[in-house]
Amino acid sequence: MKKLLLICCAVLFVQFAQAQDIHFSQFYAAPMLTNPANTGNFTGSVRLGLNYRDQWGSVTVPYKTFSAYADAGIQPKKAVNRFGIGVTAFADQAGDGILSTNKVYLSSAYHIGYTEKSNVRFALGLTGGFVQKTVDITKLTFNSQWNDFEFDESLSNNENPTTATLNYADIGAGAQLTIMPYEGERYFIGASLMHINEPQESFLGDENKIGIKYTATFGGFFATGGIASFQPQLYVASQYNATEIIAGTNVSIPINAENNSYNSMFVGAWYRHKDAFWLVGGAQMDKVTVSLSYDLNLSRLRGASGSLGGFEIAAAYIFGNKVKKDPLKCPAYQ
């Protein structure tokens, strides 16, 4: 019986992890996770960023996801093209810690036409990394821990080993086309493929491939009357039979611009098809961008969750940012 329970739990966790690839509602604030072609795609020399998500606290022990990234743009003074390199690390803890996931990825991208005079930019990106997943069996309960009244975690579960770990390599690629027809306007379309190598992921040693994840992003940045700027985007991801569609926009309003610094506040409204709605609020203070969001659950779990979903915070800092060369003055991670 206890072996059956262990097998069922392990299978459940693997399937959940496969369906729930690490993601953030503020996907644009996790640029290299969304598309490796975003590596080095910003105005400046070095970008540092953080993402944190806490969800399902109203249903069970919260699921927590943390991400940290750094990327750099390498472009000699008179060069037309730009080379980007970056690293991203993820740590994800499901519920009470039974399943934990750690990932580290290196990425690179080559940007063609990355100059002030160019109206068209094209980027190709690659990423590769190492993934480790661990199930802590000590946090499961087995029939040997039943004391005729309840499960007693102080009793031995008679399992050996107490943890199960799997490791694998992961590879992805992406491309992005950006068009800037007029000063202060930018439109882009991007596409990426993750898990190209379809790595095996099973605690039981059986055949269980991770399916390729196909992602497409569409968006634009434009001002209206020189007061507010809009950043609408559409995000579509597909993996096996699961599809995620996100649509919405942020609106930025400048506060002041002195000595080549740029400050603004922005708000946004976003919707994930048949799943959630959330509002975003944040600020850009010269080289620093910070934003907060909270998901309101609209899925079939809203009865159990009370429509409460997940909290997110994102932050980015850019070194060597000269906003006077970027007429769009977009938040750092956009």
Sequence and secondary structure as in RCSB ss.txt:
>XXXX:A:sequence
MKKLLLICCAVLFVQFAQAQDIHFSQFYAAPMLTNPANTGNFTGSVRLGLNYRDQWGSVTVPYKTFSAYADAGIQ
PKKAVNRFGIGVTAFADQAGDGILSTNKVYLSSAYHIGYTEKSNVRFALGLTGGFVQKTVDITKLTFNSQWNDFE
FDESLSNNENPTTATLNYADIGAGAQLTIMPYEGERYFIGASLMHINEPQESFLGDENKIGIKYTATFGGFFATG
GIASFQPQLYVASQYNATEIIAGTNVSIPINAENNSYNSMFVGAWYRHKDAFWLVGGAQMDKVTVSLSYDLNLSR
LRGASGSLGGFEIAAAYIFGNKVKKDPLKCPAYQ
>XXXX:A:secstr
 HHHHHHHHHHHHHHHHHHS S  SSGGGSHHHH GGGTT SSSSEEEEEEEEEE TTTSS EEEEEEEEEEEE 
 TT SSEEEEEEEEEEEEETTTTEEEEEEEEEEEEEES SSS SEEEEEEEEEEEEEEEEEGGGS  GGGB SSS
B TTS    SSSEEEEEEEEEEEEEEEEE  STTEEEEEEEEEE TT  B  SSSS  B   EEEEEEEEEEEET
TTEEEEEEEEEEEETTEEEEEEEEEEEEEEE  TT  EEEEEEEEEETTTEEEEEEEEEETTEEEEEEEEEE ST
THHHHTTEEEEEEEEEEEES  GGG TT   TT 
